[in-house]
Amino acid sequence: MSTLLVYPSPDARLSLTCDASDRALGSVLSQEENGEWKPLAFFSRKLTPAEQRYSVYDRELLAVYASVRHFSYMLEGRNFTIYTDHKPLIYAFTQKHEKCSPRQIRHLDWIGKFSTDIRHISGSLNVVADSLSRISEIEMPLPIDYKEFAKVQLSDEEFQLLKSCTNSLKFQLLKVPGMDTELFCDISTGRCRPFVPKEFRRRIFETLYNLSHPGAKATVKLVGDRFLWPGYKKQVAEWTRCCVPCQRGKIQRHTVSPLGTYPVPRHRFDHVHIHLVGPLPPFRGYTYALTCVNRFSRWPETIPLKDIKAETVAFEFYAYWIARFGVPGRLTSDQGRQFESRLFREFTQLLGVRVVHTTPYHPQANGSVERLHRQLKSTIRAHATERWTVVLPSILLGIRVSVKEPLNVRLRSWCMDRLTKSLVPPYSEPHLVVSRTSKYFTIQVGSRQQTVSIDRLKPAFQLAEIQPFRVSFSI
């Protein structure tokens, strides 16, 4: 089925104009509108080797037969006229069948099922069908003058030097298809690659590149598969990068701004990341949650909310975080309307908290709390219950007591030191320091090694004659 160019009218007159050449056949189906013929659809195909040996009469008859068969869904039950520039064909239905071959009879029998009105049209007026059957006759001007190309190639100094010095390339004089010109081509790769002199390199590049303006790698391969000259890869890549239309029109994702860094927190609960998550499955009126994460210790808090109004968020943050851990020095949030509201801004100014907003549509900038969201959601799904506010305390307990691999410590022991009983020394005896970082020490406690935060350590001082270790700390 062909693509229709205009909307077909069931009452309009139809015409089918056909033509055939030595290589192909073509036709155009038209309908009359306001006294003018407008094309509905086109059809053409290449002749098979056997069909190319047909006589002129048989090829023209084949063009009509193939066109009627192709447009049968449009022509069935309609009165239409067949036009051809081969005049003997108009007598096809009036001649004696004894003069026709079996193939001609079959073709005429099929055509006669639809129409027997065949009329002659002058060849000069049969432009559309003639063009469809003779695509090869539409000549395009060659972008390269191969005769001049061959002449410059012989006098090119780079080619003479390359031909005499190289061992990897094999140059052979080959004829250009369809022409009498011969060019020196490299055949070492199994492909015929002509050597391109300097005067033609830019023209060769533009001829291939302007087809679809591909990228640098694709253009280098496109040129390298067909032509050859010294340093073509670097030159073609440079020309591709300098294409002004591509720089204006193509989207570049390769320029990335450097990552920013947060200042190191001075102590625990000094820097807090907050965010809102939801809507969640409603339970007891709670559909949202306010999540808070301490940047220094990664201590998490999740506060169920019934709504996400600015006053609700500010009050819950004050009641559940500030009342427990004190006023933070810095607060990081996204650009949600709750955190940018006038109420929340005055609330943080009153407490002396510096608020930092992340860039929009970039959740990676608030990655600490986003990572907590993923862990919370996956754990709630694992509980397989919509009573998420009931299981939330247990989930937070599991997160706080789990061991963090990079530091090999638990959040609970990292944030809240164990209270010692009365009359118990606050520090144990000196221990050997195995390794140290700016945040924690690894010490030898009895027969095992223990990683301890620097906040829980105290330097030990001993006399030289009784000092068992060179470096020691008490915990």
N, C-alpha and C positions, 0 to 999 in steps of 0.2 A: 504494500500500500504506500502510495506516494504522499508526501506532505503537500497539502493544498495551500496555494498562495493567497487566494481570496475565498470568501464564503460562497459555496455553490448555490445557484438558484435552480429550483426544480423545473421552472418554466422557461429558462433561458435556452437559446440555441447553442449547440455544441459543435465543435470542429476538432478534428484530429489531423494534424499536419505531420507527415513522416518523411524521412530521408535516410539514405544509406550510403556509405562510402566503402572503400576497400578494406577498412579496418574496423569500423563500428557502425552502429545504427542509432538513430535518435528520433524523438517525436515530442510534440507539445500539445497538450489538451487545453483548449480555449473555450470560453463562453462569451456570448455577446451581451454587452451592457450599454444601453443608451447609444446603440449604433456603433460601438467600438468593441473589438475583440480583445479580451483580457486573458492572460494565461492562468490556468488553474494549477497545472502541474507539468513537470518535465520528466522525460524518461530517456535513458541511453544505456547502451552496453556494448562491450567489445565483441566482435565476431570471433568465433572459434576458427582454428586453422581450416577445418572442412568448409565452414560457411564462407571463408574468405575466397574459396575457389568457385563459389557460385557465379553464375552469369549476372549481368547487371539487372536483368528482369527479376531473377530469383532473389537477389539481395534486396531490391526495392519491395518485392512482395513479402519477404521475410520481415522487413521493417514494419509494414502495415500489420502483419500477423502478430508479431511480438508486442507491438504497441496496443493493439486491441485486446490482446490477452492480459497485458499489464493493467490497463484501465478498465477491465471488464466490470468491476464493481461500480464504476461511474457511468458506463455506457449501456448497461443492460436495461432494456425497456425504454430507451431514449432514442429519439430521432437525431442523427448527427451526420455530418459530412466528412469524408476522408479526402485530404488533399495530398497530392504527390507531384513531384516535378518530373517523374518518369511517365511520359504520355502513354506508352503502350499499356500501362497498367489500368487505364480507365476502361479498356475493352475486355478486362479479365472475365467479367461475368456474362459477356455477350458472345465470346468465342466458343468454338466447339471444344468439348472436353477431351476429344480424341487427341488434340494437340498438346494437352497438358500432361505433365509427369505426375506420378502418384503423390509426390511431395507437394506439388502445386495444387492438386485437387484437395488435399487435406487442409492446406492453408486457406484456400478459397472457401472451403466448406465452413471452417471456423469463423472467418470474417463475415460470411453471409448470414450467420446467426444473429449478427448485430446490425449490419448495414451493408447495402450494395451500392450506395451512392459514393462513387469515387470520382473526384474531379481533378483536373490538371491545374497546377500553379507554376508560374515561371520560376526558374531556378534563382533569378536575382531577387525574387520576393520571398523565397523560402529560406530566410536568414537564420531563424532560430533553430529549426530542425537540422539545417545544414551545419551549423556550428556544433550542435550536440553530437553529430556523427563524425565530425572532423576536428576533434580537440587538438590533435597534433598540428593542425594547420594554423592555430593561433600562436604565432611566434612571439617570444619575449626577447627583448634585446639582451645580449650577453653582457654581464658586468665587466668581463675581462676580455681584452683583445689577445687571443692566444697566439696570433702571429707575432705581435710585438713582444708578448711574454717569452716566446721561444728565442727571439732575437736578443733580448736583454739577458736571458739566461746564459747564453753562450759567452757573452762578454763580461759576465759578473765575476769579479776577482774572488769573492768568498766561495763561489761555487767551484772555481778552478782549484783553489787551495783545498777545499773539502774533498774534492774528487781525487786529488793526488795523494792526500795524506791519510785519509781515514781507511780503516780496515773493517769496521763494523757495518758501514753502509755500502750497499750495492746499487750503483746507478746504471740504469739501462734506458736507451732511447725508445720511447713508446709513442704510439700514435693516439691523438686525442679522438675519442669516439665521435663520429659524424663529421670529422674535419680531416684535412690533409696535413695538419700541423703535427710535428713531433716534439715531445718534451722529454728532458732527462728526469727520470723518476727513480726514487729509492724503492726497492722491492725486498729489502732485507727482513721486513716484518710480515711479509705475505700480503701487504697492501701496496697499491700503487700510489706513492706520495711524491708529487712533483716538487722540485726545489724552487722556492719562491725568491726572486731577486728583491732588493730593497724597495724598488719603485712600486711593487705590487703587494707588499705585505699588509699595509694598512687597508687596502681595498679588499684583499682576501678576508681579513678579519671582519670588516664591516658587512661584507656580503653574508657571512655565516652568523655573525652576532646579532644583526638586526632582525633576524627571523623571529626570535622570541626573547632576546636579551637575557640569556641564562647567566648563572654565576660564574666565578672565575675558574673553578675546577672543571665545570661542565664545558666551558668555552675552550679551555686548554685541550681537553680531550677531543672536542669537536674539530678543532683546527689540526691537532696532532695526528688524527686518524686520516687526514686527507692531504695535508701539505707538510713541508719540512723547510726549516732554515735554522741557522745557529742561534741558540738562545730564544727560541720561539715561546717557550713556557713562561719565562719571566716577562717577556714583552707583551704577550697576550694577557697575562694576569694584570699587568699594569694598565693596559688599555681598558680592560674590563672594570677595574676599580675606579677609573677616571671617567666613566660614562655619566654625564650630567643627568640625563633623563632617569637613569636607574637610581642615582643618588636622591633625586627628588621624589620618585614614586615608590621605591621599595622600602619596606619596613625593616629596620635594622634592630636586632635584639642582642648585639654583641657588645654594646657600650654599657658597662655596669659601673655605677658609682661605688666608691669604696664604702665598706661597712663601717657604721659608727660604733662606738663603744660606750658602755655605761661606766660611770665612775665606780671604783671599788667601794662597797659599803664600809662604813667605819666600824659598825658593830651590828649585832643581831637586831632584826626588825627596824633597821634604819631605812631600808628601801623596800617598798611593797608594790607588787603588780596586781591590779584588780581588773575584773572583766565580768560581763554578764553572759549567762548561757541559758538558752531556752528559745521557744516554749517547750517545756517538758510535759509528759503525761500528767494531767491534773490529778492531784491527790490532796485532800483536805484543804483545797483552795490554793495550794502552792503550784505554780506553773513555771517559775523561773528560779534561778539561783545566782547569787553573787559569789564569785570565787576570788580568793586572795592568796597570794603566794609571796613569802618573804624571799627576797633575792639572795640574801646572804646564806640562809640555812635551808631554803626551799620548803619551809613549813607551810602546809596548806590549810586553808579554811574554806568551807563551802556553806553558804547561808541561804536557806530556802526563802523565796520571796513570793508574795501573792500578786504583786505588780512591780513594774520597773519605773515608777515615778521617781523624780529626782529626790524628793524628800524622803521616800522610802529607802532608796539606796544609801543616802547620806546617814540616816538614822541607824540602819542595820550595820553599816560599816563602823560607825562610832560605837555601837553597843557590843558588837561581837569581836572587833579587832582592837580599836584604840583603847577601850576599857580594859582589855586583857594585856596587851603588849605595849601600850604607850603610843604616843604620837610619832609617826614616822617622819623622817626628814625629807623623803622624796616619794612621790606616788606616780606610777606609770599606768596609763590607761589608753584605750583607743579613743576615737573621736565620736563616741556615742553621745546622743543629745543629753543623756543624764549627767555625764561627766563634764560637759561643756555648758551646762545650764548656769544661770546666775546664782541660784541657790547653792549648788555644789562649789562654785568658784568662791563665793563668800565664806562657805563652810571651811574650805581648806586654807583660805587666807586668815581666818580667825585662829586656826590652830597652828599657823606658821608652816604649813606643808607646801613644798614646791611640787607642782603638778607638771608632768611631762606627757604629752600626747604623741602617740605613734602616728606614722603616716597612714592615710586612708588606703583601704584595699591591700594592706600589707600586714597580715597577721603574724608573719615571722618576727616582726619587731617586738611583739609581746609574747615571745615563744614560751616563756616559763609558765604562764597561765594557760596558754593554748595546749601545752603538753599535758597539763593537769586535766583539761577538759577531755582529752582523748582517753586518758586513763579512767576518769570517772564514768564516762559513757559506756566504755567497754565493760567495766565492772558491773554497772547497773544492768546492762543487758545480760550479763552472765548470771545475775540473780534471778532473772526471768520473772520479774514482778513489777507492777506499776506503782507499788508502794515505795517509791524511791526515797521519800523522806524518812522512812523507817529504817532502811538499810544504809542510809548515808553515813550515820555515825560509825558503823562497823567498817565501812569502806575507808573512811578517813583514818580510823585506827590502824587498819592494815597498811595504809600508805605511810603513816608516821613511824611505825615500828619496823618497816622493811629496811634492809641494809642497802645503802646506796653504793653501787660498785666502785665508782671512781675514788671515793673517800673511804670506803669500807666501814662506814659508821651508820647508825640509825638516826633519823631525824629527831626522835624524842631525846636521845642522849646528847645529840648535837645542840639542841635548843634549851633543854631543861636538865640541868645537872641533878644527879641524885642527892637528896638531902641526907646528911650524915646524922647519926644518932648523937646524943649528948655524951660528953667525955670521951669522944673518939677523935684522935688527931685529924685535922683537915687534910693532911697530906700523908702519903705512905713513904717508906724509906727510899733513898736514892736508887735510881734505875739507870742502866746503861742505855745510851741513845744509839739506836741502830741506824736510823736515817731521819732526815728532817726536811721539811718544806716550809714555806712561809705561813702555812695554815695549820699544819699538824705535824706531830713527831711520831715515829715508830720506836718504841722502847721495849727493853727486855724485862718482862715481869715474871719472875720465877723461871719456869721452863718454856714459856711461850712469849711470843711477841704481840704487842698490843699497840693499836693506832689511837692516839689521843690528841684532841684539839689543843692548840697552843694556849687557849684560854684556861685550861685546867692544869697547866704545868707551872712549876716554880723552880727556878734554878737552885741547885744544891751546892753548898760551899763546904769543903773539908780541908783539913791540913794535909800538906803534901806527904808526910810520912805515913799517914793512915788512909790516904785517898785510894780506894781500890780501882777507880775508873778515871780516865782522863776527862770525860765529859759525862755529866749525870744530871738528872732532873728528878724532882719529887712530884708525885701526883696526889 
